[in-house]
Amino acid sequence: MARPAIQLCSASKSFGTTRAVRDLDLVVPTGSLCGFLGPNGAGKTTTLRMIMSIIYPDSGSVGVLGGNALQSKDRIGYLPEERGLYRKMRVGEFLQYIGRLKGMPRRGLAADVRGWLGRLALPGVERKKCEELSKGMQQKVQFVAAILHDPELLILDEPFSGLDPVNTELLNRLIRELNDQGKTIIFSTHILHQAEQICDRIFLINHGVKLLDASLQEIHHRFDPHTIVADPLDGRIEADGIEGLQSVRRMREGSAQELELRPDANPQTVMKRVLERHRVRSIELRRLSLEEVFIQLVGQDQGAEAAAQAREDLTRV
């Protein structure tokens, strides 16, 4: 079995009386595309900073590429949450400077910079000063700085923050391409659906405590769909009028009806009963989103009030 790219064992970190990360165990397999997910303040950035050896755990251990991040710094690309450019430098000079710091040879470096700027849809900015760029353009320049030296491990902290949908999709595509080349990529975000679109592994954290650490396939298997979405043609579906619909725990109205089933219910049986009594435009099992999985896990671990707070935290930008 290949050695994991990152391994945390009982890592904890406090700032004064605030416990930012608590007894965290985590393994990031080599070659995986892993999302570090949770609301703002969950402990994601603290975890990434411990991985990068910017800060150190109060207890426990952090391993990166068989040692620590300082020993492997030229093999790692890092996009921090706090954006920072040398504002008076021209973009091309800045990126070549970063490349040299990462051990890249001078020969061919300017061409590499131009190539990456082109891939990030930033033609013609090489001679501009960093301060002349928009916020989104500056963010893409910093992404180039993180990947220019062809790292085997890429760590991105809120990489999509502030990007419009077009550039978000551009970054999504590049991240997938880099992962297809065998690079290990982890990124944090509080927007869970973004990670659900591209990740093969998910790490959920809340108030410094790990809630979930599994592949997306394992999550889909564990959280089997138990919500039926039906759009009836002949009026509202009434659970009382259909044999077997005592399995429905809750019904919600919207553009279609959602029938949330009890854990022991057979979704196929319920769908069959609905179709026997109603004509429908559509009926399907809806898979739980990561947001719903997160809220469900918080509720199981900390109760209904904490789950409600988690739902509110996820909607807060």
DOVEX-840156 format. One record per residue: residue number from 1; residue in three letters; y, z negated, x negated of N, C-alpha, C, CB in turn. Coordinates in steps of 0.02 Angstrom, whole numbers. Glycine has a CB too. Layout:
// residues N
NUM/Ala/Y/Z/X/Y/Z/X/Y/Z/X/Y/Z/X
...
// end
This chain:
// residues 317
1/Met/-60/0/-42/0/0/0/62/0/-44/0/-61/48
2/Ala/110/43/-27/171/48/-66/211/-17/-61/214/107/-43
3/Arg/244/-34/-116/286/-93/-115/345/-82/-68/310/-110/-187
4/Pro/363/-132/-28/419/-122/18/485/-112/-20/426/-182/65
5/Ala/530/-75/11/595/-64/-21/635/-128/-22/634/-9/16
6/Ile/630/-168/32/668/-230/39/622/-283/69/731/-221/84
7/Gln/626/-344/42/587/-399/70/627/-464/66/519/-407/32
8/Leu/637/-494/124/670/-559/128/619/-611/150/730/-557/178
9/Cys/619/-668/117/572/-722/134/612/-786/147/521/-733/76
10/Ser/613/-808/210/645/-870/230/717/-875/205/606/-930/205
11/Ala/753/-819/206/822/-817/181/870/-849/232/844/-745/166
12/Ser/912/-894/208/962/-927/250/1029/-926/215/941/-1000/267
13/Lys/1082/-921/256/1150/-922/228/1196/-955/278/1173/-851/212
14/Ser/1235/-1004/253/1285/-1038/294/1353/-1032/263/1266/-1112/303
15/Phe/1404/-1033/305/1473/-1035/284/1504/-1097/317/1513/-969/303
16/Gly/1511/-1150/279/1533/-1213/308/1480/-1238/356/1601/-1204/343
17/Thr/1501/-1250/418/1454/-1274/468/1421/-1217/508/1489/-1321/516
18/Thr/1440/-1156/493/1413/-1098/529/1351/-1071/493/1466/-1043/536
19/Arg/1295/-1071/527/1233/-1043/500/1230/-969/518/1170/-1081/525
20/Ala/1248/-927/471/1253/-855/484/1185/-822/489/1294/-821/431
21/Val/1138/-843/446/1070/-817/445/1022/-875/437/1060/-764/388
22/Arg/968/-875/477/923/-933/478/851/-913/463/927/-967/546
23/Asp/825/-935/407/754/-927/390/728/-857/406/713/-979/428
24/Leu/761/-808/378/747/-739/396/691/-710/352/810/-696/389
25/Asp/639/-686/385/586/-648/353/593/-576/375/515/-677/370
26/Leu/591/-531/327/602/-461/343/570/-416/289/677/-446/350
27/Val/535/-365/311/508/-314/266/531/-246/289/430/-318/264
28/Val/562/-208/244/582/-139/258/537/-93/218/658/-127/241
29/Pro/491/-57/250/445/-14/213/482/43/177/393/16/261
30/Thr/456/62/120/484/118/82/478/182/125/447/127/15
31/Gly/533/219/127/534/281/165/551/274/238/469/314/159
32/Ser/564/214/261/578/204/332/652/215/347/557/134/355
33/Leu/667/224/410/735/228/435/744/171/484/751/299/470
34/Cys/776/118/462/775/54/496/845/38/522/750/-1/450
35/Gly/849/20/586/911/-2/616/916/-77/617/918/26/686
36/Phe/971/-104/589/987/-176/594/1033/-183/653/1020/-204/526
37/Leu/1007/-212/707/1043/-210/770/1058/-279/797/1003/-172/820
38/Gly/1113/-283/833/1134/-345/865/1208/-342/878/1117/-406/821
39/Pro/1234/-387/921/1305/-387/936/1347/-407/876/1320/-433/995
40/Asn/1412/-397/880/1456/-420/827/1447/-495/817/1530/-404/844
41/Gly/1443/-516/753/1434/-586/738/1362/-609/738/1472/-627/787
42/Ala/1315/-562/742/1244/-580/746/1215/-600/678/1204/-523/774
43/Gly/1247/-579/624/1221/-593/557/1201/-531/519/1162/-638/562
44/Lys/1216/-472/546/1195/-409/514/1229/-400/446/1211/-350/559
45/Thr/1295/-405/445/1331/-394/383/1314/-446/330/1407/-394/395
46/Thr/1305/-508/350/1285/-560/302/1217/-543/272/1281/-629/336
47/Thr/1171/-519/312/1105/-499/287/1112/-442/237/1059/-478/344
48/Leu/1152/-391/253/1160/-334/208/1194/-356/143/1201/-279/241
49/Arg/1240/-402/146/1274/-425/85/1226/-465/41/1335/-469/103
50/Met/1180/-501/72/1129/-535/31/1083/-484/-1/1087/-584/74
51/Ile/1065/-432/36/1023/-379/7/1058/-347/-52/1006/-326/61
52/Met/1123/-338/-47/1162/-304/-100/1182/-352/-156/1224/-272/-71
53/Ser/1163/-415/-153/1181/-465/-204/1256/-476/-208/1155/-445/-272
54/Ile/1292/-461/-154/1363/-477/-151/1371/-553/-139/1399/-437/-94
55/Ile/1327/-579/-97/1320/-651/-89/1247/-669/-97/1348/-675/-18
56/Tyr/1232/-732/-107/1163/-753/-118/1142/-802/-64/1155/-785/-188
57/Pro/1078/-800/-46/1055/-847/5/1058/-919/-20/983/-831/26
58/Asp/1070/-965/27/1068/-1036/9/996/-1059/-5/1098/-1079/65
59/Ser/949/-1026/28/878/-1040/17/839/-977/33/854/-1099/62
60/Gly/778/-973/9/737/-914/18/750/-862/-36/750/-884/86
61/Ser/721/-804/-28/725/-752/-79/739/-684/-48/661/-750/-121
62/Val/769/-639/-89/784/-571/-69/761/-525/-125/860/-562/-54
63/Gly/716/-478/-108/693/-429/-157/713/-359/-137/617/-434/-165
64/Val/737/-320/-186/760/-252/-173/732/-206/-227/838/-248/-171
65/Leu/692/-156/-207/663/-107/-253/627/-141/-312/718/-61/-280
66/Gly/592/-194/-297/552/-228/-347/590/-278/-390/522/-179/-391
67/Gly/655/-286/-379/695/-335/-416/751/-359/-371/724/-304/-481
68/Asn/813/-347/-392/870/-360/-349/918/-301/-352/905/-426/-368
69/Ala/969/-302/-309/1014/-245/-303/1053/-233/-368/1062/-256/-245
70/Leu/1070/-285/-405/1108/-276/-466/1067/-239/-519/1131/-344/-494
71/Gln/1002/-254/-521/958/-220/-568/946/-147/-549/892/-256/-574
72/Ser/956/-131/-486/940/-64/-460/1002/-29/-433/886/-69/-406
73/Lys/1061/-48/-457/1123/-26/-424/1131/50/-423/1182/-56/-459
74/Asp/1107/85/-475/1114/157/-476/1063/193/-432/1108/183/-547
75/Arg/1016/155/-403/966/183/-358/983/170/-285/896/155/-374
76/Ile/1041/138/-274/1061/117/-207/1129/149/-189/1065/40/-202
77/Gly/1134/172/-128/1199/193/-100/1219/143/-46/1195/265/-72
78/Tyr/1282/123/-47/1305/70/-1/1371/89/30/1312/3/-38
79/Leu/1372/89/96/1434/99/134/1450/32/167/1428/157/187
80/Pro/1499/-6/141/1513/-72/169/1551/-68/234/1552/-114/119
81/Glu/1551/-124/270/1588/-128/333/1663/-122/319/1573/-194/369
82/Glu/1686/-154/265/1757/-150/247/1769/-85/211/1779/-211/204
83/Arg/1803/-40/242/1817/25/211/1869/17/157/1839/77/264
84/Gly/1861/54/102/1909/49/48/1908/110/4/1896/-13/6
85/Leu/1965/143/-4/1973/199/-48/2030/185/-96/1985/265/-9
86/Tyr/2030/218/-153/2089/216/-196/2140/264/-166/2072/235/-272
87/Arg/2185/237/-128/2226/276/-82/2269/329/-117/2270/231/-43
88/Lys/2291/315/-178/2335/361/-213/2297/415/-251/2379/323/-261
89/Met/2231/407/-258/2191/457/-293/2177/516/-247/2124/426/-318
90/Arg/2169/574/-277/2148/632/-239/2073/626/-224/2164/698/-276
91/Val/2053/655/-168/1984/646/-145/1933/668/-197/1973/685/-79
92/Gly/1943/726/-226/1896/751/-276/1892/705/-337/1916/820/-298
93/Glu/1950/681/-360/1951/636/-418/1916/570/-402/2023/622/-441
94/Phe/1928/545/-342/1897/482/-321/1821/489/-321/1922/461/-252
95/Leu/1795/542/-290/1723/550/-285/1691/563/-353/1707/607/-237
96/Gln/1725/600/-397/1698/610/-464/1697/544/-503/1739/662/-503
97/Tyr/1747/503/-493/1750/437/-525/1692/393/-501/1817/402/-509
98/Ile/1679/393/-436/1623/355/-409/1557/382/-437/1622/358/-332
99/Gly/1551/447/-439/1489/476/-467/1477/456/-539/1493/552/-462
100/Arg/1529/455/-579/1523/434/-650/1503/361/-654/1589/446/-688
101/Leu/1531/318/-610/1512/247/-609/1438/239/-594/1553/209/-558
102/Lys/1410/285/-555/1339/283/-536/1294/319/-586/1330/312/-468
103/Gly/1322/339/-643/1282/369/-696/1272/444/-692/1216/337/-696
104/Met/1310/478/-649/1303/551/-644/1336/585/-704/1332/576/-578
105/Pro/1306/638/-730/1337/674/-785/1398/713/-761/1287/722/-818
106/Arg/1445/723/-807/1506/760/-788/1491/832/-769/1556/759/-845
107/Arg/1443/862/-804/1428/932/-792/1400/941/-721/1378/958/-845
108/Gly/1430/983/-683/1407/997/-615/1431/948/-563/1334/999/-614
109/Leu/1466/895/-584/1486/843/-537/1538/870/-487/1514/783/-575
110/Ala/1586/908/-511/1637/935/-466/1606/980/-412/1691/975/-506
111/Ala/1556/1019/-432/1521/1063/-385/1483/1021/-333/1474/1111/-421
112/Asp/1451/967/-356/1416/922/-309/1464/893/-258/1380/866/-348
113/Val/1523/872/-282/1573/844/-237/1594/896/-185/1635/820/-277
114/Arg/1609/956/-206/1630/1008/-159/1574/1024/-109/1649/1073/-197
115/Gly/1512/1024/-133/1456/1037/-89/1449/985/-33/1392/1040/-128
116/Trp/1456/921/-52/1450/869/-2/1510/868/45/1444/801/-36
117/Leu/1569/881/20/1627/885/64/1619/940/115/1691/896/23
118/Gly/1589/996/94/1575/1049/141/1525/1029/194/1550/1110/105
119/Arg/1473/993/174/1422/971/222/1450/921/273/1362/941/185
120/Leu/1501/883/253/1532/834/298/1591/864/336/1556/773/258
121/Ala/1596/931/335/1650/966/371/1718/943/346/1644/955/447
122/Leu/1725/938/280/1788/918/250/1812/970/199/1781/849/216
123/Pro/1813/1034/218/1837/1085/171/1912/1077/160/1821/1155/196
124/Gly/1934/1089/99/2005/1089/84/2036/1021/74/2040/1122/139
125/Val/1997/966/73/2027/901/64/2022/877/-9/1995/850/110
126/Glu/1988/916/-51/1975/893/-119/2040/875/-156/1938/947/-158
127/Arg/2093/912/-144/2156/901/-180/2203/853/-143/2190/967/-192
128/Lys/2184/832/-83/2227/787/-46/2218/715/-70/2212/791/29
129/Lys/2271/675/-64/2265/604/-80/2227/570/-23/2335/572/-90
130/Cys/2189/519/-41/2148/484/9/2191/457/66/2110/427/-24
131/Glu/2251/435/51/2294/405/102/2319/457/152/2353/370/70
132/Glu/2313/521/136/2336/574/180/2285/592/234/2353/636/140
133/Leu/2225/565/228/2171/582/275/2172/537/336/2104/577/240
134/Ser/2146/563/391/2138/522/451/2084/469/438/2120/565/512
135/Lys/2081/420/483/2032/367/475/1960/394/475/2040/316/531
136/Gly/1946/441/520/1880/470/523/1863/509/460/1873/515/583
137/Met/1911/546/434/1900/584/373/1889/538/313/1960/631/359
138/Gln/1928/483/310/1917/434/256/1847/405/260/1969/378/261
139/Gln/1823/393/320/1756/365/327/1703/414/302/1742/347/401
140/Lys/1712/478/316/1664/527/292/1667/534/216/1678/595/326
141/Val/1726/528/187/1732/528/114/1692/470/84/1807/525/92
142/Gln/1697/412/115/1659/354/90/1585/363/98/1682/290/124
143/Phe/1564/398/151/1493/414/158/1471/459/100/1479/449/225
144/Val/1512/508/83/1496/550/25/1489/507/-38/1550/605/15
145/Ala/1535/459/-47/1532/416/-106/1467/376/-108/1591/367/-106
146/Ala/1439/360/-50/1377/321/-48/1315/362/-65/1368/289/21
147/Ile/1317/428/-51/1257/469/-59/1262/519/-116/1243/505/5
148/Leu/1320/525/-147/1332/577/-198/1282/574/-255/1402/570/-226
149/His/1262/514/-276/1218/507/-335/1144/510/-317/1233/442/-370
150/Asp/1128/532/-256/1059/542/-233/1018/477/-238/1026/597/-275
151/Pro/1040/424/-203/1004/360/-208/938/362/-169/1048/303/-181
152/Glu/891/320/-190/828/317/-153/832/267/-96/770/298/-201
153/Leu/881/222/-99/892/173/-45/965/179/-22/875/100/-68
154/Leu/975/188/42/1042/196/70/1054/141/122/1052/267/101
155/Ile/1108/103/112/1124/47/157/1193/61/187/1123/-21/118
156/Leu/1195/66/253/1255/85/289/1273/31/339/1246/153/324
157/Asp/1333/3/334/1355/-50/379/1404/-20/429/1388/-109/339
158/Glu/1384/-15/491/1424/14/546/1451/84/526/1483/-33/565
159/Pro/1406/130/509/1430/195/484/1464/238/536/1373/234/456
160/Phe/1451/226/601/1479/268/653/1544/241/682/1428/276/708
161/Ser/1566/183/659/1625/152/686/1686/197/678/1637/84/653
162/Gly/1719/212/734/1780/252/731/1771/327/730/1818/233/671
163/Leu/1708/351/729/1697/423/728/1694/450/799/1632/440/690
164/Asp/1719/511/808/1713/543/872/1642/569/883/1764/601/878
165/Pro/1624/590/943/1554/610/956/1529/667/912/1547/631/1028
166/Val/1573/715/895/1552/771/853/1533/747/784/1607/824/849
167/Asn/1575/704/754/1560/680/687/1505/628/687/1623/650/656
168/Thr/1496/591/742/1440/546/748/1374/585/745/1444/505/813
169/Glu/1371/641/781/1311/682/781/1300/714/712/1316/737/835
170/Leu/1354/733/678/1349/760/611/1318/709/563/1418/782/584
171/Leu/1342/647/567/1315/594/524/1242/579/543/1359/531/530
172/Asn/1228/578/607/1159/568/630/1113/619/598/1155/573/707
173/Arg/1133/682/600/1091/736/573/1081/728/498/1123/804/588
174/Leu/1134/710/461/1127/702/388/1082/642/372/1196/692/356
175/Ile/1088/588/410/1046/529/398/973/547/408/1066/472/446
176/Arg/958/585/461/889/607/473/864/652/417/883/643/540
177/Glu/906/696/393/887/741/338/871/702/275/942/792/325
178/Leu/913/653/259/902/613/199/837/573/205/961/565/187
179/Asn/823/547/265/761/511/275/700/557/269/761/476/344
180/Asp/707/618/294/653/667/288/637/683/215/671/732/325
181/Gln/687/675/171/676/686/100/642/627/66/743/699/66
182/Gly/628/574/104/592/516/77/635/456/61/556/536/17
183/Lys/699/460/76/743/404/60/735/348/112/817/427/57
184/Thr/738/286/89/738/229/133/809/217/156/708/165/98
185/Ile/819/212/221/886/204/248/887/146/297/911/269/283
186/Ile/934/100/288/946/48/338/1020/50/357/925/-23/312
187/Phe/1034/42/420/1104/38/440/1111/-11/497/1130/108/462
188/Ser/1167/-44/498/1181/-93/550/1228/-61/602/1212/-157/521
189/Thr/1218/-82/664/1263/-61/717/1257/-109/775/1247/12/739
190/His/1311/-117/813/1307/-155/875/1299/-109/935/1370/-199/883
191/Ile/1296/-44/921/1285/6/975/1212/26/971/1333/68/967
192/Leu/1171/-7/1011/1099/-2/1002/1071/67/1017/1066/-52/1046
193/His/1101/102/1066/1072/167/1084/1077/218/1028/1106/194/1147
194/Gln/1127/210/982/1132/255/926/1071/250/881/1196/241/886
195/Ala/1050/188/868/991/178/825/928/202/860/984/104/807
196/Glu/924/194/925/865/214/962/853/289/957/871/194/1036
197/Gln/906/327/946/900/400/942/869/423/877/967/432/951
198/Ile/877/386/822/856/412/757/809/367/717/917/425/716
199/Cys/803/303/735/765/257/692/690/261/706/790/186/703
200/Asp/651/245/655/579/236/666/561/161/664/538/274/614
201/Arg/609/120/644/597/48/642/660/11/664/576/26/570
202/Ile/650/-45/699/707/-82/728/701/-156/708/708/-75/805
203/Phe/758/-183/687/764/-255/673/820/-281/717/779/-268/596
204/Leu/804/-328/763/853/-357/808/868/-428/786/827/-356/881
205/Ile/932/-445/784/953/-512/762/1007/-537/810/979/-510/689
206/Asn/1008/-602/822/1059/-633/864/1073/-703/839/1038/-634/939
207/His/1136/-718/825/1156/-784/799/1113/-803/738/1149/-838/854
208/Gly/1102/-753/695/1067/-767/632/992/-774/637/1094/-827/602
209/Val/964/-764/696/892/-773/706/860/-706/723/878/-825/763
210/Lys/804/-691/690/769/-628/703/734/-632/771/717/-613/648
211/Leu/746/-582/813/713/-578/877/657/-527/878/763/-560/930
212/Leu/663/-475/837/614/-421/838/616/-383/773/626/-374/898
213/Asp/558/-366/747/552/-326/686/489/-284/693/550/-372/621
214/Ala/498/-221/714/440/-180/730/459/-106/728/410/-199/798
215/Ser/408/-64/726/421/8/731/440/24/804/360/50/709
216/Leu/475/79/813/495/99/880/433/112/923/540/163/878
217/Gln/381/138/893/319/149/930/289/83/954/268/186/886
218/Glu/290/33/911/264/-33/930/306/-64/986/262/-80/870
219/Ile/371/-54/983/415/-81/1034/401/-48/1102/489/-71/1015
220/His/393/18/1101/378/53/1164/311/30/1193/378/129/1152
221/His/263/17/1150/198/-7/1173/202/-78/1201/146/-4/1116
222/Arg/240/-120/1166/245/-191/1187/284/-198/1252/279/-232/1131
223/Phe/338/-160/1257/380/-165/1316/367/-105/1362/456/-169/1297
224/Asp/307/-106/1392/288/-52/1437/339/-44/1493/218/-64/1466
225/Pro/352/17/1514/401/27/1568/377/-6/1633/414/101/1579
226/His/420/-46/1662/405/-79/1725/462/-71/1775/389/-153/1713
227/Thr/499/-17/1767/551/-1/1815/541/71/1839/622/-11/1784
228/Ile/536/79/1905/529/145/1934/598/167/1961/476/145/1991
229/Val/617/228/1945/680/256/1970/662/311/2019/724/284/1911
230/Ala/683/302/2082/666/350/2134/730/372/2170/616/319/2185
231/Asp/731/436/2187/788/464/2224/760/492/2290/826/521/2182
232/Pro/758/450/2343/726/472/2405/769/521/2444/711/411/2449
233/Leu/736/568/2478/770/616/2520/780/591/2592/732/682/2521
234/Asp/740/542/2611/738/522/2681/757/449/2691/670/534/2711
235/Gly/808/426/2656/833/359/2667/807/309/2616/814/335/2735
236/Arg/833/250/2621/820/197/2572/747/174/2575/866/137/2585
237/Ile/718/162/2516/650/136/2511/652/61/2527/620/149/2441
238/Glu/612/40/2574/607/-30/2593/540/-58/2569/616/-40/2670
239/Ala/543/-108/2526/481/-135/2498/436/-164/2552/497/-189/2447
240/Asp/466/-193/2605/426/-224/2658/384/-174/2696/470/-262/2706
241/Gly/405/-112/2695/371/-62/2735/317/-24/2699/419/-15/2762
242/Ile/304/-41/2637/255/-3/2597/202/-51/2570/289/35/2540
243/Glu/140/-36/2586/85/-78/2561/84/-77/2485/17/-54/2590
244/Gly/79/-136/2456/76/-141/2383/143/-153/2350/46/-79/2355
245/Leu/198/-147/2387/264/-156/2356/284/-229/2350/316/-118/2395
246/Gln/238/-274/2364/251/-344/2346/254/-352/2270/196/-391/2375
247/Ser/232/-299/2235/237/-299/2162/308/-289/2137/192/-245/2133
248/Val/353/-269/2183/423/-257/2162/460/-324/2159/458/-208/2212
249/Arg/487/-339/2102/523/-402/2092/596/-396/2113/520/-424/2019
250/Arg/626/-339/2103/697/-331/2118/711/-257/2128/742/-361/2062
251/Met/756/-242/2175/777/-173/2187/852/-168/2178/756/-150/2257
252/Arg/873/-114/2146/944/-104/2134/965/-36/2161/961/-109/2058
253/Glu/1024/-34/2190/1050/28/2218/1097/61/2168/1087/15/2285
254/Gly/1098/127/2170/1144/166/2130/1139/238/2154/1129/160/2054
255/Ser/1148/286/2108/1137/355/2126/1064/367/2145/1158/402/2069
256/Ala/1020/323/2119/950/320/2138/931/247/2145/904/358/2086
257/Gln/871/233/2171/848/164/2178/806/145/2118/809/155/2243
258/Glu/817/85/2092/777/58/2038/732/3/2066/821/32/1980
259/Leu/668/9/2056/619/-40/2078/591/-75/2017/562/-7/2120
260/Glu/615/-136/2004/591/-174/1946/527/-211/1966/646/-224/1921
261/Leu/473/-198/1931/407/-223/1949/392/-289/1915/355/-173/1932
262/Arg/346/-325/1945/321/-386/1914/277/-368/1855/282/-430/1965
263/Pro/271/-414/1805/232/-397/1744/161/-376/1757/232/-457/1698
264/Asp/129/-403/1811/59/-387/1824/51/-326/1869/25/-447/1855
265/Ala/105/-293/1887/101/-236/1933/74/-174/1898/170/-221/1963
266/Asn/44/-130/1936/21/-65/1912/73/-13/1933/-50/-47/1939
267/Pro/113/12/1886/167/59/1905/140/121/1940/206/80/1844
268/Gln/82/146/1920/55/207/1950/38/196/2024/-6/231/1912
269/Thr/12/136/2039/-5/120/2109/58/117/2151/-43/54/2113
270/Val/110/85/2126/172/79/2163/203/148/2175/222/34/2125
271/Met/203/191/2124/230/259/2133/191/298/2185/229/296/2066
272/Lys/125/289/2185/84/323/2235/102/300/2306/9/310/2221
273/Arg/113/235/2315/130/208/2381/198/236/2404/132/131/2379
274/Val/245/240/2358/311/267/2376/304/339/2399/360/262/2316
275/Leu/267/379/2362/259/451/2378/221/462/2443/224/486/2321
276/Glu/179/414/2462/143/419/2525/190/411/2585/87/368/2529
277/Arg/245/374/2576/289/358/2631/356/394/2629/302/284/2632
278/His/374/422/2572/441/452/2564/437/519/2529/487/404/2525
279/Arg/482/563/2551/495/624/2511/551/607/2462/516/684/2558
280/Val/542/627/2399/590/609/2346/612/670/2307/559/556/2298
281/Arg/674/668/2284/698/719/2237/664/710/2170/774/716/2229
282/Ser/657/647/2150/626/632/2086/600/560/2087/676/642/2026
283/Ile/550/547/2046/526/479/2037/496/475/1967/473/459/2092
284/Glu/512/423/1931/488/417/1862/488/344/1840/532/459/1814
285/Leu/449/332/1788/451/267/1754/507/269/1703/383/249/1721
286/Arg/550/220/1704/604/217/1656/588/168/1600/670/198/1690
287/Arg/587/193/1539/574/151/1481/632/104/1469/560/193/1419
288/Leu/617/42/1450/670/-5/1434/711/20/1374/641/-74/1418
289/Ser/777/15/1381/820/31/1323/819/-28/1274/893/45/1347
290/Leu/843/-16/1214/845/-70/1165/892/-126/1188/868/-44/1097
291/Glu/946/-107/1224/990/-159/1250/952/-205/1297/1049/-127/1287
292/Glu/910/-176/1341/872/-217/1388/819/-258/1352/839/-172/1440
293/Val/787/-229/1301/739/-267/1261/773/-326/1228/706/-222/1207
294/Phe/832/-314/1199/869/-368/1166/885/-424/1215/933/-340/1135
295/Ile/912/-407/1272/931/-457/1322/870/-495/1346/968/-425/1382
296/Gln/815/-460/1355/753/-492/1377/729/-542/1325/699/-440/1391
297/Leu/731/-523/1262/708/-568/1208/753/-629/1202/706/-530/1142
298/Val/819/-619/1208/864/-676/1206/849/-724/1263/938/-653/1209
299/Gly/837/-696/1322/821/-737/1380/757/-777/1370/815/-695/1442
300/Gln/706/-745/1342/643/-780/1330/651/-836/1279/590/-731/1306
301/Asp/693/-824/1229/701/-873/1175/751/-928/1192/722/-837/1112
302/Gln/806/-910/1228/861/-957/1236/882/-969/1309/920/-933/1198
303/Gly/852/-933/1356/867/-944/1426/915/-894/1456/896/-1012/1434
304/Ala/922/-900/1523/961/-850/1560/1034/-849/1541/954/-864/1634
305/Glu/1063/-907/1528/1135/-909/1510/1148/-872/1444/1159/-982/1505
306/Ala/1103/-882/1396/1110/-848/1332/1100/-773/1340/1059/-875/1281
307/Ala/1055/-753/1384/1044/-682/1397/1106/-650/1427/984/-671/1444
308/Ala/1138/-685/1473/1200/-660/1503/1255/-652/1450/1225/-707/1560
309/Gln/1258/-701/1405/1308/-697/1351/1292/-639/1304/1310/-764/1312
310/Ala/1227/-628/1291/1207/-572/1248/1227/-505/1279/1131/-573/1236
311/Arg/1219/-500/1345/1239/-439/1379/1314/-427/1372/1219/-442/1454
312/Glu/1353/-481/1378/1426/-474/1370/1444/-457/1297/1460/-540/1391
313/Asp/1409/-487/1249/1423/-473/1179/1411/-399/1162/1380/-517/1133
314/Leu/1359/-370/1191/1343/-301/1176/1395/-252/1202/1276/-284/1204
315/Thr/1431/-272/1253/1482/-228/1281/1550/-237/1248/1489/-240/1356
316/Arg/1555/-287/1204/1619/-301/1171/1622/-262/1106/1627/-377/1159
317/Val/1673/-221/1098/1682/-181/1037/1720/-220/985/1717/-115/1053
// end
